[in-house]
Amino acid sequence: MPADLAVIGLGPLGLPLAQAAVAAGVRTLGYRFGPDSGSLTAAELRRMLARGFRPTTSPDELGKVRTAVICAPVTGAADGGLDLTGLTTAARTLAARLRPYTTVILESPVHPGTTEGLLRHLLEEGSGLTAGRDFHLAYSPSRVDPGSRTWTPANTPTVVGGLTPACTESAIAFYSRITDRVVRARGLREAETVQLLETNFRHVNIALVNEMAALCHDLGVDLWDVIRCAETKPFGFHAFRPGPGVGGHGLPRDLTAPAPGQAGPALRMVDLARRVNADMPRYVARRAAALLNEHGKSARGARILLLGVTYKPDLDDVRRSPAEEIAVQLGELGAQVAFHDPYVGEWRVRDRSVPRADSVLEAAANADLTILLQQHRAYDLQSLSVKAQLLLDTRGATPTGAAHRL
């Protein structure tokens, strides 16, 4: 039976969309290609297959659907821009099989203007069809919150902007099948820029609170108590909390500059935020060395245990996790680094395997310093604060007074 939907790219954006679609009764084809990195448990895959999900690596299947959503991986390029190789490959693959009246939607994070420029050109060139006349073209910024039990594609409002009003309506009709609310953007560029604003809003505010963490430490002020009090203000304030750095697939450098060939200034505040957040792993290493020194120990030769090396709690995703740079910095100081993470069985940093501790509490008791990098629910933080010789909490998750906080 033909599928209604093809999700092109089964990574961190496409896989949740495919799950939401099949849960809503939409027959879904999942096209996996290139460096997709999404993963499913055996039980999740069985449920999806039972509901009409068909994974495939055959591009010919893409010509049999009514809606195609491109969730290709987009990563940072060496020059600070975007690497659109995955998007280009996905577009060309689809274009060669694109049929009239198909609705094509892009969800990958891109510069404003990419859908109407690059994607439209590739689809029209490869298919001989005209966007807005022969097929619908739209953009919807992905709002996936990996690991969240509160916000899912079904209850998170979806923003949609199309090349033409008819394109917008066609995309709205699709998303209305899987989500409670669809928000109409004025056009493609407005929808693309929603992604820009949402991503950078988060990173700018994280940078601010990370700088506040360093300032409050120098002043002897409890930042966590400051945040607790500040978030009682019912207007004009949204609480963010500091951490050892940022990670995952939504980094600010991905969208700070204009698309190639387009005029326009870069976002200077976002670039500064990126640099502030990028320095946090080095700051954590410096704090670790200072704590050891205060307790009569040197970082050189010290046994340091890193707890939680994924970029988000209760996930197995280590992409761009700040834990990697923290391990590098501590290694350069001469420390002996080990790790524990309930979701990571093996962890390599710069092609070198990092020893994994089997027992969290036993390892913390034997380590000169334990650093909590991610507050997985599996961790008993009360017991950890008792067992650890010295504990640095970068998340503010341990009981007040039980550990040194960032």
C-alpha positions in Angstrom: 0.0 0.0 0.0 1.5 3.4 -1.0 2.5 5.7 1.9 1.0 9.1 2.5 4.2 10.6 3.7 7.9 10.2 3.1 10.3 11.5 5.8 13.7 12.0 4.2 16.3 11.7 6.8 15.8 9.6 10.0 18.1 11.6 12.3 17.1 13.7 15.4 14.6 15.7 13.4 13.1 13.1 11.0 12.7 10.2 13.4 10.4 12.0 15.9 8.3 13.3 13.0 7.9 9.8 11.6 6.9 8.5 15.0 4.3 11.2 15.4 2.9 10.6 11.9 2.4 6.9 12.3 0.9 7.5 15.8 -1.6 9.7 14.1 -2.5 7.1 11.6 -0.5 8.5 8.7 1.1 5.8 6.5 4.8 6.8 6.6 7.8 5.9 4.6 11.2 6.6 6.3 14.0 7.1 3.9 17.4 6.7 5.6 20.5 8.1 3.8 23.9 9.4 4.6 24.9 10.2 8.2 21.5 9.8 9.8 21.9 9.1 13.5 18.5 8.5 14.9 17.9 5.3 16.9 14.8 3.3 18.0 14.4 0.6 20.6 13.2 -2.7 19.4 9.8 -2.0 21.0 9.5 1.4 19.4 10.3 0.0 16.0 7.7 -2.8 16.4 5.0 -0.3 17.3 5.8 1.9 14.3 5.8 -1.0 11.9 2.5 -2.2 13.3 1.0 1.3 12.6 2.2 1.5 9.0 5.8 2.6 9.1 8.1 1.4 6.3 11.8 2.1 6.5 13.6 2.1 3.2 16.9 2.9 1.4 15.3 2.8 -2.0 14.9 6.3 -3.5 12.3 5.0 -6.0 9.8 4.8 -3.2 9.9 8.6 -2.8 7.9 9.0 -6.0 4.8 7.3 -4.5 3.9 9.7 -1.7 1.7 12.8 -1.5 3.9 14.6 1.0 7.7 14.6 1.4 9.3 16.2 4.4 13.1 16.8 4.2 14.8 16.4 7.5 18.3 16.1 6.2 21.3 16.7 8.6 22.7 20.2 8.4 26.0 20.7 10.3 28.4 23.5 10.9 31.1 23.9 8.2 34.7 24.7 8.8 34.2 28.4 7.8 31.5 28.8 10.5 28.7 28.6 7.9 26.5 25.6 7.1 27.3 22.3 5.4 24.3 21.7 3.2 25.7 18.5 1.6 22.9 16.4 3.2 20.2 18.8 2.1 21.5 18.9 -1.4 21.7 15.2 -1.7 18.2 14.8 -0.3 16.8 17.4 -2.7 18.4 15.8 -5.8 17.3 12.4 -4.8 13.7 13.6 -4.4 13.7 15.8 -7.5 14.4 12.9 -9.8 11.2 11.2 -8.6 9.0 14.2 -7.8 5.5 13.9 -9.1 3.0 16.7 -9.8 0.8 17.8 -6.8 3.3 16.6 -4.2 3.8 18.7 -1.2 7.5 19.2 -0.3 8.3 20.6 3.1 11.8 21.4 4.5 12.4 21.1 8.3 16.2 21.2 8.4 17.7 24.3 10.0 18.8 26.6 7.2 19.6 30.3 6.4 16.6 32.4 5.5 16.2 32.2 1.8 17.5 28.6 1.4 14.1 27.0 0.7 13.1 29.5 -2.0 16.7 29.6 -3.4 18.7 26.4 -3.2 15.9 23.9 -2.5 13.5 25.3 -5.1 16.2 25.4 -7.7 17.3 21.8 -7.1 13.7 20.4 -7.1 12.8 22.3 -10.3 16.0 21.5 -12.1 15.8 17.8 -11.3 12.1 17.3 -11.9 11.2 19.7 -14.7 8.3 20.8 -12.5 7.6 24.4 -11.3 7.2 25.1 -7.5 3.9 26.8 -6.7 2.3 25.6 -9.9 3.1 21.9 -10.3 4.0 21.0 -6.7 3.7 22.7 -3.3 6.8 24.0 -1.5 6.9 25.0 2.2 9.1 25.3 5.3 8.4 24.4 8.9 11.0 24.9 11.6 11.6 21.7 13.6 10.7 22.1 17.3 11.8 18.7 18.5 12.8 18.5 22.2 14.7 15.3 22.4 13.9 13.2 25.4 11.1 15.4 26.6 8.1 13.7 28.1 6.1 16.9 28.1 6.5 18.3 24.6 5.9 16.1 21.6 5.2 16.8 18.0 1.5 16.2 18.8 1.2 19.0 21.3 3.9 21.4 20.2 2.5 24.1 17.8 3.9 23.8 14.3 4.8 26.9 12.2 4.4 26.7 8.4 5.2 29.1 5.6 4.8 28.3 1.9 6.0 29.7 -1.4 2.4 30.6 -2.3 -0.8 30.8 -0.2 -1.8 27.4 -1.8 1.5 25.9 -0.7 1.0 27.1 2.8 -2.5 25.6 3.0 -1.4 22.3 1.6 1.4 22.1 4.3 -1.1 23.1 7.0 -3.5 20.4 5.9 -0.7 17.8 6.3 0.5 19.0 9.8 -3.1 19.3 11.0 -3.2 15.5 10.9 -0.4 15.1 13.4 -0.4 18.2 15.7 -2.9 20.1 17.7 -2.1 23.5 16.4 -0.6 24.9 13.2 0.6 28.5 13.0 0.6 30.2 9.6 3.7 32.3 8.8 3.6 35.0 6.1 5.9 33.1 3.9 9.0 30.9 3.5 11.5 33.3 4.9 9.4 34.2 7.9 9.1 30.5 8.7 12.9 30.0 8.3 13.7 33.0 10.5 11.5 31.5 13.3 14.1 28.8 13.5 16.9 31.4 13.6 15.2 33.4 16.4 14.3 30.4 18.6 17.7 28.7 18.4 19.6 31.9 19.1 17.3 33.1 21.8 18.2 30.0 23.8 21.9 30.3 23.2 22.2 34.0 24.0 20.4 33.5 27.3 22.5 30.5 28.1 25.6 32.6 27.5 24.3 35.3 29.8 23.6 32.9 32.7 27.0 31.2 32.1 28.7 34.5 32.4 26.7 35.2 35.6 27.9 31.9 37.0 31.5 32.9 36.7 30.7 36.4 38.1 28.8 35.0 41.0 31.5 32.5 41.9 34.0 35.3 42.0 31.7 37.4 44.2 30.8 34.5 46.5 27.1 34.8 45.5 24.8 31.8 45.2 23.6 32.1 41.6 21.1 29.3 42.0 19.4 31.2 44.7 19.5 34.3 42.6 17.7 32.5 39.7 15.2 30.9 42.2 14.2 34.4 43.3 14.3 36.1 39.9 12.0 33.5 38.3 9.2 34.6 40.7 8.9 37.7 38.6 5.7 37.2 36.6 6.8 39.3 33.6 10.0 40.3 31.7 12.1 37.3 32.9 12.5 33.8 31.7 14.8 31.5 33.7 17.8 29.8 32.2 20.4 27.9 34.1 24.2 27.6 33.6 25.9 24.4 32.5 29.3 23.0 31.3 28.6 24.0 27.7 26.1 23.4 24.9 25.7 20.5 22.5 23.4 18.7 20.2 22.2 19.6 16.7 21.0 23.2 17.2 24.2 25.2 17.7 24.1 29.0 17.2 26.9 29.1 14.7 24.7 27.2 12.3 22.6 30.3 11.7 24.5 33.4 12.6 25.6 34.6 9.2 23.6 35.2 6.0 23.3 32.5 3.4 26.0 32.4 0.7 25.5 35.1 -1.9 23.1 37.1 0.3 23.7 40.5 1.8 23.1 41.2 5.4 25.0 41.4 8.7 25.8 38.6 11.0 24.2 38.6 14.4 27.0 39.9 16.6 25.3 39.1 19.9 24.9 35.5 18.8 28.6 35.2 17.8 29.6 36.5 21.2 27.2 34.1 22.9 28.7 31.2 20.9 32.2 32.2 22.1 31.0 32.5 25.7 29.4 29.0 25.6 32.3 27.5 23.8 34.6 28.6 26.7 32.5 26.8 29.4 34.4 23.5 29.1 37.7 25.3 29.7 36.0 27.1 32.7 34.9 23.8 34.1 38.4 22.4 33.9 39.8 25.5 35.6 37.3 25.2 38.4 38.2 21.6 38.8 41.9 22.3 39.1 41.2 25.1 41.5 39.0 22.8 43.7 41.7 20.2 43.8 44.3 22.8 44.7 42.1 24.1 47.5 42.0 20.6 49.0 45.8 20.1 48.7 45.8 18.1 45.5 47.2 18.8 42.0 45.3 18.2 38.8 48.3 16.3 37.5 47.7 12.7 38.4 44.4 13.4 39.9 41.6 10.8 39.4 38.6 12.6 38.0 35.2 11.0 37.3 32.9 12.6 34.8 29.2 11.7 35.3 26.8 12.0 32.3 28.6 12.7 29.0 25.5 13.1 26.8 24.4 16.6 25.7 20.9 16.2 27.3 19.6 14.2 30.3 18.2 10.7 29.8 19.4 10.4 26.1 22.2 8.4 24.6 23.3 11.3 22.2 26.8 12.5 22.7 27.1 14.7 19.6 28.9 17.9 20.4 28.6 17.2 24.1 30.7 19.6 26.1 31.9 16.6 28.1 34.4 15.8 25.3 36.2 19.1 25.5 36.1 19.0 29.3 37.8 15.6 29.1 40.4 17.0 26.7 41.1 20.0 28.9 41.5 17.8 32.0 43.8 15.4 30.2 46.0 18.3 29.2 46.3 19.2 32.9 47.6 15.7 33.5 44.4 14.3 35.1 43.4 10.6 34.9 39.8 10.8 33.5 37.1 8.2 33.7 33.4 8.4 33.1 30.0 6.9 33.8 26.8 7.3 31.9 23.9 4.9 32.1 23.2 5.5 28.4 26.7 5.3 27.0 28.6 2.0 27.1 31.7 3.2 25.3 33.0 6.7 25.0 35.9 7.8 22.8 37.5 11.3 22.9 39.7 12.2 20.0 39.9 8.5 19.0 41.0 7.4 22.5 38.8 5.3 24.7 37.9 6.7 28.1 37.7 4.2 30.9 34.1 3.6 32.1 33.3 3.1 35.7 30.9 0.2 36.5 29.7 1.4 39.9 28.9 5.2 40.2 29.1 5.4 44.0 32.2 3.2 44.3 34.0 5.2 41.6 33.0 8.5 43.2 34.4 7.4 46.5 37.7 6.5 44.9 38.0 9.6 42.7 39.8 12.7 43.8 37.1 14.7 42.1 33.7 13.9 40.6 32.1 16.3 38.2 28.4 16.0 37.5 27.9 17.0 33.8 24.4 15.7 33.2 21.7 15.0 35.7 20.3 11.7 34.4 17.3 10.5 36.4 19.2 7.3 37.2 21.7 9.1 39.4 21.0 9.1 43.2 22.4 12.6 43.8 21.8 12.5 47.6 24.0 9.3 47.9 26.5 10.7 45.4 27.0 13.8 47.4 27.7 11.7 50.5 30.1 9.2 48.8 32.1 11.5 46.6 35.4 12.8 48.1 34.9 16.1 46.2 32.0 16.9 44.0 31.6 19.7 41.4 28.0 20.1 40.2 27.7 21.9 36.9 23.9 21.6 36.8 22.8 22.8 40.2 21.0 19.4 40.6 22.4 18.3 44.0 20.9 19.3 47.3 21.9 22.8 48.5 25.3 22.6 50.3 26.0 19.1 49.2 28.5 20.0 46.5 30.5 22.8 44.9 28.3 24.3 42.2 29.4 25.9 39.0 
